[in-house]
Amino acid sequence: MSKIKILVVGCGNMGASHAYAYHHLEDFEIVGLVSRGSSKEALQQKLGAAYPLFGDYHEALLQTRPDAVCISTYPDTHEDYAIAAFEHGAHVFIEKPLADTVSGAQRVVDAAMRANKKLVVGYILRHHPSWIRFIEEGRKMGTPLVFRMNLNQQSRGRMWEVHRSLMESCSPIVDCGVHYIDVMCQMTDAKPVSVSAIGARLTDAIPSNNYNYGQLQIRFADGSVGWYEAGWGPMVSETAFFIKDVFGPKGAVSIVAKEASRIGNSDDVEAHTKTEAIRIHHADIDGDNQFIQSDEWIDLQDEPDHNELCKREQEFFLQAIRQDLDLAKSMQDALNSLEIALACDTAVKTGEIVRLGDKVRKKS
């Protein structure tokens, strides 16, 4: 079969990792690298290949006529870029969040359906064997469930520049939160019914209408509850910044990531998906209130690094295109997690509990 001509838009952290995958996967052919700044030149040099470079996305679309587009730009461009790709007859892989508004995300999904093209959203944890197992074991703990998760980043240097740029269009609990909201919704069969949230603006270096620390809380129809917190910036604490934990009536499941959670490592993108071990605790007790079963430790041998995870995402994108996979549910999941995250953002800014609409459905 002929190679899939792919246009890579956005050449920063995620775009570079996806481009690295396309560069090494035989079924893809990179037909252009697009960025507004100099990141495309740096990426071209890193890949060691003379790919065409573009500063304007729409010009690149016209000149390269790609079969597929990979969008790893800032969220405020996602809607326009994705719809333009579909109008040019291309499939789309797009980094999360799908758009910066729920209505915009819906327009992207509608455009994919009209064009009969594939839309894959970059939910990287869905391709991580340890996270898949974490969700599987969490579902065994009964209901209601309690979710406790965070990913705070004491960012500095280039990462602080990246975070400041991201906060021009979204908050930490939206950008990162969609991942962990998605995980929560995969663990419970219940519908999310309401959210509340708090946030703080800890620096004048970000837009006046945004905040660089936030914590969200979600209530589900079965009584399950969950929280997630995310903070970005040089002032963020390195203490307890990596918590991935769920417990229910039957016990608890925790990701124990010793390397990922060591001090000074919170803004390392390689550390954000490390698991290292899963600890399973069983709540059963005997007549003396002593535990009947010792905790279990699961050490999975398949522990992919960040580039390998991005490669697996692109292998799924390839499979979706080649095998004409039905992506309706995954697109709805992306819409749902974004709607929940943006409702949390509203809760921060209004100080009110936000009730979720009927269209936010459970993810199985």
N, C-alpha and C positions, 0 to 999 in steps of 0.2 A: 504494500500500500504506500501511497505517496506520503511524504512527511507533512506534518501540520506546521504551516508557517505561522509563527507566533511573534507578536509585537509586544515588547516588554515596556510598560509605562510606569515610571518611578523606579529609580535605581539606588535607593537607600537600603536600609537593613533588609527588609523583606523582599523588595524587588531584586536585590542582588542575589539573595538566596534562591529565589525562584529562577532567575536567569541562570544561575549555576546548575540548577536541575535541568533546565531545557538544553543547556550546553552539552550535558553529558547523556541525555536521553536520545536515543537514535531516532525516535519517532517525531521529534520536534526539530524545526529549523528556525533559529532566531533571525528575523528579517529586519529588526531594528531595535535600538535602545532609545528611550525617550526620557528626558528630564529637563527641567527648566535651568538647573544649575550645572555644575561640573561633575556630578556624580556619575553620569553616563561615561565620561572619559575614563574615570577611575575604574569603573566596572569593566569597560572594554580592555583596559590594560591588565586587570586581574584575570580576566578570562583568557587573555592571550589570543584574541581573535578580532579581526577587523570588521566588526558588525557596523552597519549604517547607523549613524547617530542623528538624532533629531531634537530640536528644542521646542517644537510645536506638535502637539498630539494629533490634531486634525490633519495637518499636512502629512504626518507620518502615515495616518490611515489611508489617505488618498494615494500616496506614493508606493506603499508596500502591499496594499490589498491583502491583509493577513487573513488566515483561516480562523485565528483565535487571538485574543488580546488578554494580557495579564496586567491588571491594574493594581498598583501598590503605591498610589499617591495618597495625599491627605483626604480625609473623609468628605470635605466640601466639594471635591471634584468627582466623587464616585458616580453620582447619578448621571451627570452629563456625559462623562466618559463612557460609561457602560451602555447607555442608550445609543450613543453615536456608534459604538462598536456593533451593536445589534443591527442598527440601520444599514451598516456596511456589510451585513451578512456574516459576522464573525461570532464565534463562541467566546464566552468571557469567564475568566478566573479573576475574582476580585477579592482583595483583602477586606477583612472585617474592619469597621462595621459596613454593612451593605450600602448605606447612605447616611446623611446627617439628619434626615427626618424620616418618619414612618411613611408619609405619603410619597416621598422620593424613592424609598426602598420599594414600595408597591409599584411605582411606575417602572422601576428597573425590572422587576419580576414580570410585569405585564409586557414589557418590551421583549423580554426573552421568549415569552409564550407566543407573541405575535410573529416573531422571526423564526420560531421553531429551532432555536439555538440553545446550547447548554449554558447554564449559569451555575458556577461553583463558587461558594463563598469560603474564604480561608479560615475555617475553624480547625486549626492545626491539632487541637487535642483529640479530635475525632479520629485521627490517624495514628495516635500514640498507643501502643499496646498496653502500657501500664495504666493509662487513663481509662482505656476501654475496660480493663479488669477492675479498676477502682469503682467505676460505675456499676459494673456487674455485681461486685460484692456488696456495694452500698444498697442495691435493690433487695438484698436478702435480709436486711436489718429490720424489716417491718415498717409500720407506719404508726404515728407520724414520724418524720425524719427531721433532724436538726443539721443544717449545713453551716459549716464555719470555714470561710475561705478568705484569703487576702493575697495581694501581690504589691507590696510597697516597694518603691525604687528610690534609693538615695542617689539621684542622678547628678552627674557632673560632666564637664567637658562637652564632647560632642553629643552625648545622650541628653544632657540638659537642653542643648539647642534643639534636638529632635522633639523633646517633650514640650518645650515652649511653642514650637511650630504646631504641634498637634493640638495644643490648647487654643489655637486660633479658631478651631472649628468643633472641638468636642472636649469633654472632661475625662479624667482618668477612669471614672466608674462607668462611662459609656464605652470608651475605647477598649479597655481590658475587661470590663464587666460582662460584655456579651458572651465571652468564653465561658465564664463560670456560672452565669445564669443558664446557659445552655447545658452545662453539666448538671446543675440542680434539676432542670426540667427533664433530663434523661433519666434521673434516678427515681422520680416520683410519678405516679400515674394521675396525680391530682392537678387540677387547673390552678394557676396562680390567680389570686383574687385581688390583692392589694399590695402596695409598696409604700414605704416611707424611707427617708434618707436624710443624712446630715452632710454638711461640707464646710470647708474653710479655705479662704484665700490667704495664703501665707507669704505672698510676695507680690510686689508691684511689677514684676517682670512679666506677668501674664495679663491677658485682657481683663478689664475691670468687671466684666460680666461672667467671668469663669472662676473656678476654684481648683486648687491643685491637690486637695485631699478630700476624699469622700467615703462615706460608708452607706451602703444600701441594705434594706431589710425587705424580705419578701414573705408574704403569707400565702399558703396554698389551701385549697378547699378541704383537704383531709387533715388539717391541723399542722402540717409540716411548716417549718419556718427556716429561713436562711439569711445569712448576712455575708456581705463581701465588702472589703475595703481596699482602696487603692490611693496611694499618694505618690506624687512625683516631685523631685526637687532636691537641692543640696541640703535642705534642712530636715529631710525625712529621716526618722530613726531606723537604724539597722537592726533593732531588736524585734524579734517575732514578726518578721516581714513575710515569711513564707509558711502559711497555714493552709492545709488542704485536708479537711476532716468532715466526716459525717457520722452521726450516731442515731440509733432508733431503739425501740423496745428490746431487740434481740442482741444489741451490741454496737460496736463502732468499727469503722474502717478509716485508716489514716494513711496519707502519703508521708513517708519519712524521708526527707531529702537532705542528708547531712551536708553534702557538698554544695547543693543549691542554696542552702540556708546559712552558710557560713558568713561571718561578718565581712563586710566590704564587697559582697558579691551581688547585691540586690539589683543593680542595673545591668548585669551581664545577661544578654539575651539567651546565651547558651544555658544558663541556669534556670530559666523560667519554665522549661518543660522537663527538667530532670525529676525523676522519682526515686531511683535507687532502691527503695523497698516499700512494700505495702504491709501495714500492720493491721491484723484483724483481731478484734477483741470480742469475746462471747460473754453475754450478760448472765448466762445460766448460773444459778447458785444452789448449794445444797441446804440441808436443814440447819447448818451452822452459819449460813450466809457466806460461805466460801465459794470461790469460783470453781466450777466443775472442770473447766477446760482452760489450759494455758493459752496465751495469745499466740496466734500464728504469724509467721513472717514469710512474705512472698517476695523472693528476689527474682525478677524476670530477667532472663538473659538478653532479650531483645530490647535494648535501651538506646534508641536512635538519638543522634545529636541533632542540632537545629537544622543543618543542611539536609540530613537524611530525612527528617520529617517533612521538609518542604518538597523533597523529591517524591515522597509518598503521596503528598497532596497532588502533585502534578501527574503522577501515575494514575491516580483516581480521575483527574480531569481528562486524561487520555482515554481511560476506560469509558467514561461517560460519553465522550465523543464517538469513539470507535464502536461501542456496543449500544449506543442510543439508549442510555439508562434513563429511567424516569426519575427526574430530580424534583418533582412537585413537592414532596414532603420536606426535603432538605431546604428548599427555598422558603417554604412556610415556616420552618424552624428558625431560619435566619431572620425572617420578619418578626416572629414572636419574641425572640430574645432581644432584638433591637427595640421593639415597642416597650418591653419591660424596662430595659436600661434607660430609655429616654423618659419613661414615666418616673423613674428614680431621679433623674436629672431635674425634672419638674418639681419633684418633692423637695429637693435641696433648695431650689430657688424660691419656692412658695412657703415652705415650712408645713405643708399640708400632706395628709395621707392621700394617695392617689388610687382610686378604684380602677381596676383594669376591665377593659371592654370584653364582650363575649367573643370577639374574634381572636383573642389570645387563647390558644388551645394548648392542651397538653402535648408534649413531644414524647412519642413512644420509642 
